[in-house]
């Protein structure tokens, strides 16, 4: 097929509504991705945004959510028009995903009661500890139920008015469809899921109700939580109000079906075809996390590990680190400024390519340097605040190569500590699939990540598209499942989405593995320096 024929086929699919639209609200970008009938990326649009620290809490305003959605969607439409000469007015299906966890509480009129509390907040320590002990199930600081219970413990004035609470994806989905629902993967970051029923754990819901009965008589948390839906379920249809929210021009028509809204962890699993047992994926962005689909439940409770689910409801062990690539981005910005000062301004991709390329020439243990990327607190290492640091001994070798290798190692340090806990549980992984912006520079972060987790790391052509593409695929699965009862998500991905996928697989290099192990030993010992910095600064 010629390029002209491909463009004609894509244009016809767009005008006929045979495409799917995925929108993901990430930590630094809102991305819209248009996917064709063969799951190919046809166009995309992005909107950059940043969380803000307001009254000591990390948040995004709902006004920023609405404006960002509209800007990303408008950028997508402009990209479609530039590429194919048409403007989409409908889709076969669409879906929304967003960063998981956090707390969006609403009253009976749908008004937000307190500013959105994102996953990045670490102010829920007493609630998370008490719930973890009560449930016998690790409840991390960022989980929605920890935020709700902390508000109860703190006797916050808004608690008696709560009629519902949800995640960011759940909020946007409700604005588009009017339905208060969540995909099971995103719901598993609000409250523990029973892997048998693939719904909220009834026993733990009863325990929570008894716990808060004295403080908030009559509080029925199950009445506040979104309805749980598995991948493939009909999660409602785009309303006229929802269409106007996305597209104020009025060109987008109401009617398309939506898949259940999912979290970025679930869409990362889909985007990397890591939804079956013994598969895993690593998503690297503002945060970094690894997901491993379990063959059986873990034997113990570990504060380093969340138990969540795939979008189909299968049990997953999650190593979630609050701090990911933001510090790397900051260093790249410094070197971009330096290049400009020398009279050689360079685009961001070129800067990253040069810096990441230099990292491969660094000493395998980083030359005695240490880097901590802790812009925020890091629960895995017991820190409720963060201070980005570069630390070195007098006999270390400070070179560009060592600095950049150390910065990449630093982005993977906390993740590696959590993965060691999984290995101690005897969890086996055949291959880890990676996605996120860090992997745009071919072969560098991927190779060093393979050393950090001591397992093969695969990156596919959709790695930089990430969760926006993943939720578009889930939307396509919803259409397919409606036509074919019994179709499973893992079968759909394996047979129809990834059957001919090209993967670049990096296997652990023995020298890199040994070097990273030496680095991680220093990293663990140096946490005392990080802890002292949080106390002093």
Order of alpha helices (4+ residues) and beta strands (2+ residues): alpha-beta-beta-beta-beta-beta-alpha-beta-beta-alpha-alpha-beta-alpha-beta-alpha-beta-beta-alpha-alpha-beta-alpha-beta-beta-alpha-beta-beta-beta-beta-alpha-alpha-beta-beta-alpha-beta-alpha-beta-alpha-alpha-beta-alpha
